[in-house]
């Protein structure tokens, strides 16, 4: 039997109530809170027939140590995992901006990437099934609601998936710090998959080989690289900027 997933934080739980209330089994809330948003969450949950358990804040903190829950925790059914067939459907329905993460194992980075992808209007975030951070409570909290709205597609073989996306007509652009081509000179108005690797290791060899080209984010200071979630945000919104300037997707 699958264990309940735990989601904490005002925005994350609000997103659950808005987009997937059927997954919520029960809530725990801080009984001594006067937060108006929390009161709204409680009222909405009760309207939907979701059980709400008030707990004093110290007890809630002890029960969920390490989770910045902001006074509310949801116990949910596991989120359905998307796979290759769902990705093919997103491409077929006109998806033209995707983010792929190669070996990003930090849940906070995964959550931040989901949030940036959602904000930029990407259709999905693609990760390898066996070499990626899981959508933990920490990741869901950092995603700030995007964990419920942004498809997270886990694929068996990322290199093969990128090859299939190229065959479907998408432009696969990998980010790497050891190349000279600046990202800002790459045409991102085309249907695009942006591919980023883990900090330090970067893109794996087969991943690099299945990109149409590699580009770098120009670095003007003394640091040599950006956090992967920051780099993802830069790349995604460069695509947004180019598309806005040319009227693509507007």
Secondary structure, DSSP 8 states (H G I E B T S, - for coil): ----EEEESHHHHHHHHHH-GGGEEEEEEETT---HHHHHHHHHHHHTT-EEEEE-HHHHHHHTTT---TTEEEEE-----B-HHHHHHHHHTT--EEEEEES---HHHHHHHHHHHHHHT-SEEEEETTSS----HHHHHHHTTHHHHSEEEEES-HHHHHHHHHHTT-EEEEE-TT---BGGGS--SSSEEEEEEBTTTBS-HHHHHTSSEEEB----SS-----HHHHHHHHHHHHHHHHHHHTTT-
